[in-house]
Amino acid sequence: MALLSELQGGKSYLSLPTAAMALLLASPASVAQIEREYGQHVHGEGNAEVVIENNVVTVDMSLPGMNVVGFEHAPRNEADEAAMESALVFFKNEPWIVFSPRAGCEVVSINAHTHGFDGGHAHDHDHAHDHDGHDHAHADFHVLLTATCEDSAALRWIDLDVFTPFPGNELLRVDVLGEDVAVRARLVPGQARIDLR
C-alpha cells in the first residue's frame, strides 16, 4: 500500500489513518532526517505547520530574518529598527493569510516576535549555508496565529502570502494536519495557496 494517496502539483495528500501509521512506523533516523530538513535555517526558505482541529486553525510559521528584513544582526540604526517594527506590524495584522470563505474562519490571535536579533548564536542545527569563515548568528521571525471557524470541514484552501511583501522569501514549506486532511505543500512566489481537498 503506497504511503502517498495522490501526488499532484508538488503537494502530497495522505489520508489521516495513513499519516498516523507512517508516524508510528517511522524510524528514529527518519524522524531525525525530517527534523534536520525542516528545522534547518536556510536563507530564502521558511517553514510553517498548520493544524486544523475542532474548528480551530493554528498556524506556526518561522522565517529567517534575512528573508524578511535583509539582515540577521541586532538593529544598527533607525532604518533597521523601522524595518523590524514594520515586519512585526505586518505579521500581527492578517493581510498575509486568507481562508476559503465557506469555512467562516476568523483570526482570534496573532503572536509575532523575533529570535536571535540580539547577536546571540542560540541554536543547534546543521548549517545549509557557508559562513565564509566568520561566526554568523541566525535570527528569525516567528508567527503563531489562531483562527476559529464556523465549519472547518468546509475549509478548501488557505493562502499564506509572505512573498509579495517580503521578496527575500523564495520557498515556504507547509505541513498541514487536520481531522480529515494531511498535506505537505511547497509555496513559492505567485503560488501561495494551500489546497486542502
CORFEN-V883896 format. One record per residue. N is the residue number from 0. RES is the residue in three letters. OMEGA is omega as a letter, one per 20 degrees, with the letter a starting at -180 (NA if undefined). Layout:
{{N/RES/OMEGA} {N/RES/OMEGA}}
This chain:
{{0/MET/a} {1/ALA/r} {2/LEU/a} {3/LEU/r} {4/SER/r} {5/GLU/r} {6/LEU/a} {7/GLN/r} {8/GLY/r} {9/GLY/r} {10/LYS/r} {11/SER/r} {12/TYR/r} {13/LEU/r} {14/SER/a} {15/LEU/r} {16/PRO/r} {17/THR/r} {18/ALA/r} {19/ALA/r} {20/MET/r} {21/ALA/r} {22/LEU/r} {23/LEU/a} {24/LEU/a} {25/ALA/r} {26/SER/r} {27/PRO/r} {28/ALA/r} {29/SER/r} {30/VAL/r} {31/ALA/r} {32/GLN/r} {33/ILE/a} {34/GLU/r} {35/ARG/a} {36/GLU/a} {37/TYR/r} {38/GLY/a} {39/GLN/r} {40/HIS/a} {41/VAL/r} {42/HIS/a} {43/GLY/a} {44/GLU/r} {45/GLY/a} {46/ASN/r} {47/ALA/r} {48/GLU/r} {49/VAL/r} {50/VAL/r} {51/ILE/a} {52/GLU/r} {53/ASN/r} {54/ASN/r} {55/VAL/r} {56/VAL/r} {57/THR/r} {58/VAL/r} {59/ASP/a} {60/MET/r} {61/SER/r} {62/LEU/r} {63/PRO/r} {64/GLY/r} {65/MET/r} {66/ASN/a} {67/VAL/a} {68/VAL/r} {69/GLY/r} {70/PHE/r} {71/GLU/r} {72/HIS/r} {73/ALA/r} {74/PRO/a} {75/ARG/a} {76/ASN/a} {77/GLU/r} {78/ALA/r} {79/ASP/r} {80/GLU/r} {81/ALA/r} {82/ALA/r} {83/MET/a} {84/GLU/r} {85/SER/r} {86/ALA/r} {87/LEU/r} {88/VAL/r} {89/PHE/a} {90/PHE/a} {91/LYS/r} {92/ASN/a} {93/GLU/r} {94/PRO/a} {95/TRP/a} {96/ILE/r} {97/VAL/r} {98/PHE/r} {99/SER/a} {100/PRO/a} {101/ARG/a} {102/ALA/r} {103/GLY/a} {104/CYS/r} {105/GLU/r} {106/VAL/r} {107/VAL/r} {108/SER/r} {109/ILE/r} {110/ASN/r} {111/ALA/a} {112/HIS/a} {113/THR/r} {114/HIS/r} {115/GLY/a} {116/PHE/r} {117/ASP/r} {118/GLY/r} {119/GLY/r} {120/HIS/a} {121/ALA/r} {122/HIS/a} {123/ASP/r} {124/HIS/r} {125/ASP/a} {126/HIS/r} {127/ALA/r} {128/HIS/a} {129/ASP/r} {130/HIS/r} {131/ASP/r} {132/GLY/r} {133/HIS/r} {134/ASP/a} {135/HIS/r} {136/ALA/r} {137/HIS/r} {138/ALA/a} {139/ASP/r} {140/PHE/a} {141/HIS/a} {142/VAL/r} {143/LEU/a} {144/LEU/r} {145/THR/r} {146/ALA/r} {147/THR/a} {148/CYS/r} {149/GLU/a} {150/ASP/a} {151/SER/r} {152/ALA/r} {153/ALA/a} {154/LEU/a} {155/ARG/a} {156/TRP/r} {157/ILE/r} {158/ASP/r} {159/LEU/a} {160/ASP/r} {161/VAL/a} {162/PHE/a} {163/THR/a} {164/PRO/a} {165/PHE/a} {166/PRO/r} {167/GLY/r} {168/ASN/a} {169/GLU/a} {170/LEU/r} {171/LEU/r} {172/ARG/a} {173/VAL/r} {174/ASP/r} {175/VAL/r} {176/LEU/r} {177/GLY/a} {178/GLU/a} {179/ASP/a} {180/VAL/r} {181/ALA/a} {182/VAL/r} {183/ARG/a} {184/ALA/r} {185/ARG/a} {186/LEU/a} {187/VAL/r} {188/PRO/a} {189/GLY/r} {190/GLN/a} {191/ALA/a} {192/ARG/r} {193/ILE/r} {194/ASP/a} {195/LEU/a} {196/ARG/NA}}
